[in-house]
Amino acid sequence: MRILIGYSMRSGSTLLQHILGQHSAVQSYSDLNSLPALASAWLGLQPRGYRLIKPLDLFYLMPGTRLFNHFDRYVWLIRDPRDSYLSAIESGYAYLFWPPGKKEEGIDVGLLKRWKKIAARYLHNAHKWHLIRYEYLGYPGNYGCIPGTALPKELGGDGDPLDVLVLGQAVPRGEIVDVRLVGVLKMLDGGEQDDKLIGVLTKDSPFAHIETMSQIDREFPGVSQILDIWFANYKGPDGGMEGQGFDEAQTARAVLDAAAENFESSR
C-alpha cells in the first residue's frame, strides 16, 4: 500500500514521516529520498507492506494528476499558517528551486502564492484526502511580525520582519494594532539567534499598563516562564530551540530601531 503525504508550508509532515518510519511495517521516504519511491509508483511496481511517501513540495506544483492515481491512501497535514510562514523562512528551505518574489513590507508575496498553489491540490480534491490538523499547544499570545523591519544575520536576525508576541486579548488575524514593547526573549534556533520581541496591547488590555518584563514578573507571576517553555518546545522534540532568558524593554527597542533602519536602507 502506498500512502501519499500532502502538505503546504511547514506542516509537521517530516515529523510524522520520521515517527512512522520507526515502525517495522512501514517503509518511509521523504523529500529527495522520495524520488526513487515516486519512480516506482510511476512504473506501477507494487511495494511490499506499507510505503509512506512525503515528496518535495515541488511535486504539488507539477501540472496534471496522473501520478496521484498510483497511491492507495492520501493524508494532508496542516498547521497554524502564522508559524508555518516564519518557520519555513527560518529553515532556509523556502527558496529551494523557487526564486524570491515581490516583497511587500518585508513579506515575500511570491512565496505565499506558491503555498496557495500547493494548497489547491487539497482544496480541489478535499474528498480524496484525510485531513490532519497538526498543532502544538495554542500560542500563549498574539503572534505576528512588525512590518517595515528586517534584521540581517550579522545583527542577530534572520533577514525577515521581526517576530513579536503580543500579550493581551485575542486579536483577529491580519489586524494592525498598537503595541508597546516590554522585552525580548533571547532564543537560539539550530544554533542561530532567533529572538522573540515581547509586547503588550496598549488599549483595553489587562497588560496595557505594563512597561517592562520585571513588571510582568511582579504583577503576573509565571507568565515569562510560560513563554520561555512554550517557545523552547513548540517545534517538537529535538526542534533545536533553546531559551537564553529575557532582556528588558530598552534592549527590545534597540533591536526594533536597528531592524527598521536596516529595512529602510535596503529599499
Rosetta silent file (secondary structure, phi, psi, omega in degrees, C-alpha in Angstrom):
SEQUENCE: MRILIGYSMRSGSTLLQHILGQHSAVQSYSDLNSLPALASAWLGLQPRGYRLIKPLDLFYLMPGTRLFNHFDRYVWLIRDPRDSYLSAIESGYAYLFWPPGKKEEGIDVGLLKRWKKIAARYLHNAHKWHLIRYEYLGYPGNYGCIPGTALPKELGGDGDPLDVLVLGQAVPRGEIVDVRLVGVLKMLDGGEQDDKLIGVLTKDSPFAHIETMSQIDREFPGVSQILDIWFANYKGPDGGMEGQGFDEAQTARAVLDAAAENFESSR
SCORE:     score description
SCORE:     0.000 S_00000001
   1 L     0.000  132.093  176.345    0.000    0.000    0.000 S_00000001
   2 E  -103.376  132.187  178.718    1.282    3.470   -0.918 S_00000001
   3 E  -119.700  122.870 -179.484    0.376    6.437    1.292 S_00000001
   4 E   -98.830  128.757  176.298    0.989    9.957   -0.019 S_00000001
   5 E   -97.704  121.782  175.827    1.595   12.807    2.462 S_00000001
   6 E  -105.202  149.809 -176.961    0.416   16.201    1.266 S_00000001
   7 E  -166.888  156.422  167.491    1.368   19.478    2.904 S_00000001
   8 L  -138.534  145.571 -174.767    1.954   23.165    2.324 S_00000001
   9 L    64.390 -164.174 -179.737    4.232   25.395    4.394 S_00000001
  10 L   -84.465  108.370 -166.705    5.826   23.901    7.493 S_00000001
  11 L  -117.271   -3.195 -175.283    3.243   21.295    8.405 S_00000001
  12 L    87.642    5.881 -177.303    4.846   18.664   10.626 S_00000001
  13 H   -64.016  -37.607  179.376    4.961   16.232    7.705 S_00000001
  14 H   -65.824  -39.853  178.581    8.631   15.430    8.287 S_00000001
  15 H   -61.421  -46.018  178.858    7.956   14.702   11.957 S_00000001
  16 H   -62.297  -42.244 -179.234    5.129   12.308   11.054 S_00000001
  17 H   -61.482  -41.150  179.675    7.277   10.663    8.409 S_00000001
  18 H   -68.543  -38.977  179.612   10.111   10.071   10.912 S_00000001
  19 H   -63.472  -50.175 -179.270    7.745    8.704   13.564 S_00000001
  20 H   -68.440  -26.314  178.947    6.108    6.230   11.191 S_00000001
  21 H   -65.670  -17.675  178.074    9.497    5.412    9.724 S_00000001
  22 L   -81.913  -11.581 -179.141   10.411    3.775   13.036 S_00000001
  23 L   -78.968  133.541 -174.337    7.579    1.253   12.610 S_00000001
  24 L   -64.805  -22.776 -176.979    8.812   -2.098   11.322 S_00000001
  25 L   -91.933   -0.710 -174.390    5.855   -2.446    8.925 S_00000001
  26 E  -116.916  128.325  168.501    6.346    0.955    7.261 S_00000001
  27 E   -96.183  124.151 -170.872    8.869    1.941    4.597 S_00000001
  28 E  -117.715  132.136 -178.907    9.276    5.700    4.847 S_00000001
  29 E  -132.655  135.165 -174.656   10.608    8.099    2.180 S_00000001
  30 E  -136.284  141.085  172.554   10.997   11.866    2.489 S_00000001
  31 H    52.248 -124.048 -177.204   11.989   14.795    0.232 S_00000001
  32 H   -61.911  -33.015  179.193   14.929   13.842   -2.053 S_00000001
  33 H   -68.078  -12.723 -178.975   14.820   10.244   -0.784 S_00000001
  34 H   -80.669  -14.351 -174.177   11.267   10.023   -2.090 S_00000001
  35 H   -59.317  -46.614  177.306   12.335   10.261   -5.749 S_00000001
  36 H   -61.753  -36.970  179.841   13.076    6.510   -6.224 S_00000001
  37 H   -67.550  -36.436  177.242    9.775    5.667   -4.496 S_00000001
  38 H   -67.457  -39.306  177.813    7.899    8.063   -6.789 S_00000001
  39 H   -62.891  -39.796  178.172    9.575    6.495   -9.822 S_00000001
  40 H   -62.987  -40.259  178.096    8.487    3.074   -8.614 S_00000001
  41 H   -65.020  -40.837 -179.382    4.915    4.332   -8.272 S_00000001
  42 H   -62.060  -37.351 -179.270    5.040    5.828  -11.771 S_00000001
  43 L   -79.692   -7.854  178.357    6.163    2.466  -13.207 S_00000001
  44 L    81.092   15.919  179.333    3.330    0.711  -11.408 S_00000001
  45 L   -73.937  135.081 -176.749    5.571   -1.521   -9.291 S_00000001
  46 L   -92.157  121.682 -179.955    3.758   -2.879   -6.245 S_00000001
  47 L   -79.789  160.244  172.090    5.597   -2.464   -2.904 S_00000001
  48 L   -88.947  137.277  178.206    5.509   -4.933   -0.044 S_00000001
  49 L    70.832 -149.344 -176.067    3.788   -3.697    3.089 S_00000001
  50 E  -103.078  130.764  179.002    3.160   -0.007    3.665 S_00000001
  51 E  -120.627  113.699 -178.416    5.147    2.655    1.823 S_00000001
  52 E   -98.740  123.258 -174.549    4.845    6.210    3.188 S_00000001
  53 E  -124.220  121.248  175.396    5.975    8.906    0.742 S_00000001
  54 E  -117.717   94.670 -174.990    6.461   12.589    1.554 S_00000001
  55 L   -77.035  169.770  169.697    7.739   14.237   -1.652 S_00000001
  56 L   -58.880  149.242 -177.908    9.298   17.656   -2.125 S_00000001
  57 H   -64.675  -16.676  175.876    6.618   20.330   -2.277 S_00000001
  58 H   -60.161  -25.936  178.539    7.597   20.877   -5.933 S_00000001
  59 H   -57.735  -36.031 -176.979    5.676   17.658   -6.587 S_00000001
  60 H   -85.160   -4.318  175.239    2.443   19.531   -5.814 S_00000001
  61 H   -94.416   -9.984 -178.423    3.328   22.349   -8.207 S_00000001
  62 L   -72.337  140.756  176.717    3.533   19.990  -11.186 S_00000001
  63 L   -71.199  154.995  177.208    0.635   20.106  -13.649 S_00000001
  64 L    86.930  165.274 -176.682   -1.577   17.072  -14.050 S_00000001
  65 L  -132.674   11.211 -173.516   -2.706   14.380  -11.605 S_00000001
  66 H   -58.718  -44.995 -177.732   -1.662   11.140  -13.292 S_00000001
  67 H   -64.750  -28.339 -179.951    0.972   10.192  -10.716 S_00000001
  68 H   -62.147  -26.142 -175.987   -1.542   10.763   -7.904 S_00000001
  69 H   -72.423   -7.286 -177.959   -3.549    7.815   -9.197 S_00000001
  70 H   -93.373   12.084  179.577   -0.782    5.388   -8.166 S_00000001
  71 L  -113.246  152.484 -178.613   -1.451    5.827   -4.425 S_00000001
  72 L   -96.171  -30.289 -179.932   -3.884    3.967   -2.184 S_00000001
  73 E  -136.905  151.797 -177.027   -4.301    6.498    0.632 S_00000001
  74 E  -133.342  124.201 -179.476   -3.900   10.293    0.833 S_00000001
  75 E  -123.393  125.374  178.782   -3.094   12.257    4.004 S_00000001
  76 E  -114.021  127.692 -177.807   -2.911   16.074    4.071 S_00000001
  77 E  -107.263  137.092  175.377   -1.286   17.831    7.022 S_00000001
  78 E  -137.753  157.451  173.275   -1.873   21.444    8.051 S_00000001
  79 L  -148.471 -178.410 -176.820   -0.938   23.649   10.977 S_00000001
  80 L   -55.511  120.131 -176.348   -1.203   27.294   12.012 S_00000001
  81 H   -66.779  -22.084  177.763   -0.110   29.330    8.944 S_00000001
  82 H   -64.227  -45.991  177.776    1.423   32.071   11.106 S_00000001
  83 H   -69.636  -36.669 -177.334    4.002   29.638   12.441 S_00000001
  84 H   -60.592  -45.070 -177.432    4.315   27.934    9.080 S_00000001
  85 H   -63.088  -50.268 -175.696    5.369   31.070    7.225 S_00000001
  86 H   -66.522  -40.630 -176.659    8.013   32.170    9.704 S_00000001
  87 H   -67.876  -36.845  179.396    9.437   28.710   10.246 S_00000001
  88 H   -64.513  -39.678  177.281    9.818   27.998    6.557 S_00000001
  89 H   -62.886  -46.228 -174.885   11.791   31.212    6.106 S_00000001
  90 H   -66.912  -32.309 -175.046   13.985   30.446    9.089 S_00000001
  91 H   -69.336  -19.482  178.533   14.707   26.885    7.998 S_00000001
  92 L    86.747    1.586 -178.568   16.443   28.119    4.851 S_00000001
  93 L  -100.556   -2.646 -172.678   14.491   25.818    2.522 S_00000001
  94 L   -61.083  -33.812 -175.242   11.814   28.277    1.429 S_00000001
  95 L  -103.757   18.961  176.429   13.659   29.299   -1.744 S_00000001
  96 L   -66.502  115.905 -177.805   14.877   25.866   -2.794 S_00000001
  97 L    61.181   22.164 -178.250   14.227   25.806   -6.564 S_00000001
  98 L  -140.285  117.050 -177.123   11.996   28.865   -6.142 S_00000001
  99 L   -70.444  146.403  175.813   13.111   32.443   -6.973 S_00000001
 100 L   -57.533  142.854 -179.615   12.363   35.229   -4.476 S_00000001
 101 L  -105.278 -168.752  179.166    9.192   37.148   -5.344 S_00000001
 102 L   -66.902  137.193  179.488    7.927   40.663   -4.804 S_00000001
 103 E  -106.501  135.487  175.026    8.137   41.839   -1.212 S_00000001
 104 E  -122.521  115.771 -176.822    5.512   43.971    0.484 S_00000001
 105 L    53.917   36.575  176.648    6.531   45.368    3.877 S_00000001
 106 L    86.011   -3.751 -179.853    9.219   42.685    4.058 S_00000001
 107 E  -100.005  129.044 -178.979    6.833   39.767    3.333 S_00000001
 108 E   -78.519  104.246 -178.794    7.520   37.721    0.185 S_00000001
 109 H   -68.179  -34.373  178.996    4.181   37.669   -1.649 S_00000001
 110 H   -60.994  -37.991  179.000    5.539   35.271   -4.262 S_00000001
 111 H   -66.594  -38.523  177.940    6.262   32.680   -1.581 S_00000001
 112 H   -65.285  -38.072  178.138    2.717   32.956   -0.266 S_00000001
 113 H   -64.862  -36.002  177.397    1.364   32.442   -3.790 S_00000001
 114 H   -60.068  -47.848 -178.585    3.485   29.295   -4.074 S_00000001
 115 H   -67.509  -33.621  177.360    1.914   27.825   -0.933 S_00000001
 116 H   -63.158  -40.352  179.681   -1.556   28.860   -2.100 S_00000001
 117 H   -66.481  -39.516  178.203   -0.999   26.946   -5.332 S_00000001
 118 H   -65.238  -44.522 -178.796    0.185   23.890   -3.413 S_00000001
 119 H   -61.814  -24.738  179.259   -2.798   24.039   -1.047 S_00000001
 120 H   -62.189  -25.242  177.168   -5.099   23.992   -4.066 S_00000001
 121 H   -59.433  -36.810  176.889   -4.127   20.321   -4.511 S_00000001
 122 H   -80.958  -47.222 -173.560   -6.069   19.626   -1.339 S_00000001
 123 H   -61.961  -33.056 -178.909   -8.831   22.195   -1.760 S_00000001
 124 L   -82.118  -12.794 -179.487   -9.747   20.990   -5.251 S_00000001
 125 L  -139.167   45.049 -173.199   -9.872   17.347   -4.136 S_00000001
 126 L   -61.441  -28.464 -178.565  -10.777   17.550   -0.450 S_00000001
 127 L   -67.134  -22.992 -176.656  -12.922   14.404   -0.651 S_00000001
 128 L   -83.123  -32.359 -171.716   -9.824   12.335   -1.511 S_00000001
 129 L   -91.760  143.544  168.583   -7.561   13.455    1.327 S_00000001
 130 E   -91.479  114.261 -172.695   -7.691   12.514    5.004 S_00000001
 131 E   -87.522  128.745  175.549   -7.080   15.853    6.739 S_00000001
 132 E  -121.943  123.771  176.319   -4.918   16.001    9.878 S_00000001
 133 E   -92.244  110.304 -177.357   -4.521   19.249   11.790 S_00000001
 134 L  -100.781  117.883 -177.559   -1.055   19.159   13.337 S_00000001
 135 L  -153.329  143.046  172.032   -0.536   21.744   16.036 S_00000001
 136 L   -79.541 -178.307  173.918    1.317   22.251   19.273 S_00000001
 137 L   -52.656  142.950 -178.440   -0.447   23.959   22.189 S_00000001
 138 L   -53.531  151.842 -179.989   -2.040   27.231   21.063 S_00000001
 139 L   -56.369  140.904 -179.593    0.117   30.349   21.077 S_00000001
 140 L   -81.165   15.687  179.086    0.322   31.986   24.529 S_00000001
 141 L  -178.270 -173.478  176.787   -0.426   35.368   22.935 S_00000001
 142 E   -82.467  117.528 -174.908   -0.969   37.108   19.617 S_00000001
 143 E  -107.870  126.792 -179.919    1.947   36.086   17.397 S_00000001
 144 E  -159.126 -154.797 -179.567    2.888   38.121   14.349 S_00000001
 145 E  -136.843  166.267 -178.446    5.531   40.315   12.810 S_00000001
 146 E  -105.345  109.014  179.309    6.392   44.017   12.621 S_00000001
 147 L   -59.423  151.693  177.617    6.050   45.434    9.078 S_00000001
 148 L    76.489   21.375  177.746    8.846   47.673    7.870 S_00000001
 149 L  -131.144  151.365  174.364   11.567   45.792    9.745 S_00000001
 150 L  -164.359  122.267 -177.819   14.316   43.375    8.684 S_00000001
 151 L  -116.141  116.771 -178.865   17.301   42.326   10.749 S_00000001
 152 L   -71.218  165.460 -177.700   20.222   40.595    8.951 S_00000001
 153 H   -61.302  -35.206 -178.129   22.118   37.681   10.473 S_00000001
 154 H   -66.069  -16.026  176.853   25.157   39.809   11.218 S_00000001
 155 H  -106.123   10.503  176.518   22.966   41.847   13.574 S_00000001
 156 L    95.263   10.596  179.356   21.412   38.797   15.207 S_00000001
 157 L  -110.450 -163.083  178.983   18.348   38.390   12.956 S_00000001
 158 L  -125.378   11.400  177.840   17.299   36.196   10.049 S_00000001
 159 L    85.363    3.047 -177.363   16.713   38.855    7.390 S_00000001
 160 L  -117.186  170.226  177.130   12.930   38.832    7.792 S_00000001
 161 L   -53.228  143.346 -177.156   10.385   41.015    9.630 S_00000001
 162 E   -63.684  136.661  172.841   10.824   40.847   13.386 S_00000001
 163 E   -75.711  144.659  175.357    8.747   38.296   15.269 S_00000001
 164 E  -146.111  134.511  173.038    6.655   39.682   18.127 S_00000001
 165 E  -105.608  121.487 -174.897    4.419   38.025   20.705 S_00000001
 166 E  -107.960  119.297  179.544    1.775   40.446   21.968 S_00000001
 167 E   -82.867  140.770 -179.534    0.164   39.800   25.351 S_00000001
 168 L   142.313 -168.115 -179.946   -3.475   40.716   25.808 S_00000001
 169 L   -65.673  156.990 -178.661   -6.886   39.734   24.466 S_00000001
 170 L   -62.580  137.413  179.713   -7.083   37.759   21.216 S_00000001
 171 L  -115.853  133.250  178.095   -6.760   39.869   18.059 S_00000001
 172 L   -57.505  145.299 -179.780   -8.219   38.736   14.673 S_00000001
 173 L   -61.260  142.999  176.430   -5.583   37.701   12.147 S_00000001
 174 L    90.382   -9.130 -179.648   -4.439   40.370    9.759 S_00000001
 175 L   -81.129  149.188  173.700   -5.169   43.316   12.055 S_00000001
 176 L  -105.013  126.618 -174.133   -2.607   46.011   12.807 S_00000001
 177 L  -127.950  158.897  175.089   -2.614   47.056   16.459 S_00000001
 178 L   -80.167  128.049 -175.385   -0.809   49.494   18.737 S_00000001
 179 E  -133.304  143.327  172.260    1.801   47.665   20.788 S_00000001
 180 E  -109.540  125.433  176.445    4.306   48.642   23.467 S_00000001
 181 E   -75.364  133.504 -178.499    7.499   46.597   23.570 S_00000001
 182 E  -121.356   -8.215 -179.770    8.332   45.423   27.071 S_00000001
 183 E   172.796 -173.453  179.562   11.176   42.987   26.486 S_00000001
 184 E  -147.162  135.154  175.152   12.752   40.315   24.318 S_00000001
 185 E   -93.208  115.822 -179.772   13.103   36.557   24.737 S_00000001
 186 E   -78.944  123.528 -176.848   16.601   35.541   23.642 S_00000001
 187 E  -133.393  151.341  168.530   16.432   32.299   21.645 S_00000001
 188 E  -114.357  132.720  176.439   18.682   30.044   19.594 S_00000001
 189 E  -120.007  104.472 -176.623   17.151   28.110   16.696 S_00000001
 190 L    62.849   31.371  179.494   19.545   25.439   15.494 S_00000001
 191 L    89.092   -8.254  179.374   22.427   27.457   16.959 S_00000001
 192 E  -103.713  145.512 -177.956   21.399   30.708   15.238 S_00000001
 193 E   -63.691  131.854 -179.423   19.963   33.716   17.043 S_00000001
 194 L  -147.613   66.786 -174.173   16.159   33.880   16.759 S_00000001
 195 L   -72.323  150.500  178.236   14.935   36.349   19.362 S_00000001
 196 E  -117.193  117.227  175.793   11.234   36.995   20.020 S_00000001
 197 E   -70.291  143.127  178.321   10.141   40.504   20.913 S_00000001
 198 E  -113.716  126.224  179.662    7.543   40.666   23.687 S_00000001
 199 E  -131.650  172.931  176.661    4.898   43.373   23.555 S_00000001
 200 E  -132.262  147.824  172.952    1.573   44.289   25.151 S_00000001
 201 E   -68.850  138.461 -174.356   -1.619   45.730   23.713 S_00000001
 202 L   -93.760   -3.646 -178.036   -1.926   49.362   24.764 S_00000001
 203 L  -131.255  136.012  172.988   -5.741   49.526   24.737 S_00000001
 204 L    52.024   42.843 -178.459   -8.431   47.611   26.665 S_00000001
 205 L  -134.642  143.192  175.654   -5.979   45.014   27.935 S_00000001
 206 L   -64.070  -13.981  178.505   -5.018   43.839   31.434 S_00000001
 207 L  -100.143    4.368 -170.834   -1.409   44.289   30.262 S_00000001
 208 L   -59.571  -28.172 -176.916   -1.927   47.829   28.912 S_00000001
 209 L   -91.383   -6.134 -176.074   -0.014   49.472   31.765 S_00000001
 210 L   -71.644  138.555 -179.567    2.958   47.082   31.641 S_00000001
 211 L  -126.055  -16.822 -178.215    6.283   48.600   30.563 S_00000001
 212 L  -142.611  161.837  174.544    8.963   46.016   31.478 S_00000001
 213 H   -66.769  -33.847  177.812    9.445   42.276   31.880 S_00000001
 214 H   -60.911  -38.421  178.614   10.252   42.852   35.544 S_00000001
 215 H   -67.682  -37.992  175.246    6.821   44.385   35.977 S_00000001
 216 H   -60.048  -44.953 -179.110    5.223   41.350   34.315 S_00000001
 217 H   -62.606  -34.287  179.988    7.046   39.059   36.748 S_00000001
 218 H   -74.778  -43.918 -171.359    5.793   41.108   39.717 S_00000001
 219 H   -95.363  -23.022  179.659    2.169   41.501   38.642 S_00000001
 220 L  -132.182   70.780 -176.763    1.641   38.359   36.555 S_00000001
 221 L   -57.090  135.733  176.784    3.801   35.620   38.130 S_00000001
 222 L    96.887  -18.264 -176.779    4.513   32.680   35.823 S_00000001
 223 H   -63.397  -46.764 -178.095    3.856   34.440   32.500 S_00000001
 224 H   -65.080  -35.728  177.835    7.512   34.750   31.494 S_00000001
 225 H   -65.827  -37.412  177.926    8.160   31.111   32.435 S_00000001
 226 H   -62.968  -44.923  179.924    5.225   30.032   30.244 S_00000001
 227 H   -62.090  -44.020 -178.538    6.600   31.983   27.277 S_00000001
 228 H   -62.247  -47.636 -178.721   10.088   30.539   27.751 S_00000001
 229 H   -65.925  -40.776 -177.255    8.857   26.940   27.995 S_00000001
 230 H   -62.219  -51.020 -176.852    6.436   27.328   25.055 S_00000001
 231 H   -69.269  -25.672  178.637    8.994   28.684   22.576 S_00000001
 232 H   -74.700  -14.675 -172.836   11.601   26.141   23.689 S_00000001
 233 H  -126.447   -6.608 -170.097    9.251   23.280   22.821 S_00000001
 234 L   -69.207  -15.713  176.627    6.797   24.357   20.114 S_00000001
 235 L   -90.477    4.146  176.217    8.839   22.769   17.301 S_00000001
 236 L    91.498 -178.594 -179.644    8.633   19.390   18.979 S_00000001
 237 L   -58.245  136.408  178.757   11.293   17.023   20.312 S_00000001
 238 L    54.738   37.410 -179.297   14.813   17.961   19.249 S_00000001
 239 L   -78.004   -6.178  176.168   13.422   21.038   17.483 S_00000001
 240 L    84.783    4.840 -179.907   16.648   22.957   18.035 S_00000001
 241 E   -89.206  136.313 -179.579   15.093   25.759   20.116 S_00000001
 242 E  -140.763  120.624  179.323   16.995   26.952   23.171 S_00000001
 243 E   -79.384  141.928  179.605   15.938   29.739   25.544 S_00000001
 244 E  -125.226   20.720  177.005   18.564   32.165   26.840 S_00000001
 245 E    90.584  178.974 -176.020   16.447   34.293   29.144 S_00000001
 246 E  -108.426  148.314  166.143   14.810   37.703   28.826 S_00000001
 247 E  -114.448  162.709 -173.966   16.128   41.222   28.278 S_00000001
 248 E   -84.705 -176.785 -173.497   14.193   44.362   29.140 S_00000001
 249 H   -59.508  -35.650 -178.981   12.340   46.931   27.038 S_00000001
 250 H   -60.699  -42.136  177.876   15.437   49.003   26.290 S_00000001
 251 H   -66.178  -40.930  179.506   17.073   46.057   24.509 S_00000001
 252 H   -61.577  -43.352 -179.798   13.854   45.302   22.610 S_00000001
 253 H   -67.067  -33.995  177.211   13.591   48.883   21.360 S_00000001
 254 H   -65.136  -40.018  177.083   17.249   48.831   20.271 S_00000001
 255 H   -64.168  -43.468  179.491   16.560   45.681   18.211 S_00000001
 256 H   -61.832  -45.589 -179.409   13.472   47.328   16.693 S_00000001
 257 H   -62.094  -42.020 -179.752   15.362   50.510   15.784 S_00000001
 258 H   -65.378  -39.828 -179.094   18.172   48.506   14.144 S_00000001
 259 H   -69.697  -38.355  178.631   15.701   46.401   12.147 S_00000001
 260 H   -67.930  -41.245  178.546   13.727   49.440   10.971 S_00000001
 261 H   -63.780  -43.254  179.780   16.926   51.259    9.953 S_00000001
 262 H   -64.850  -38.912  179.360   18.188   48.207    8.063 S_00000001
 263 H   -62.664  -44.161 -178.374   14.839   47.820    6.259 S_00000001
 264 H   -66.014  -40.297 -177.321   14.859   51.443    5.101 S_00000001
 265 H   -71.142  -21.670 -177.738   18.481   51.288    3.921 S_00000001
 266 L   -93.422   -3.484 -178.521   17.834   48.142    1.882 S_00000001
 267 L   -74.602    0.000    0.000   14.814   49.522   -0.032 S_00000001
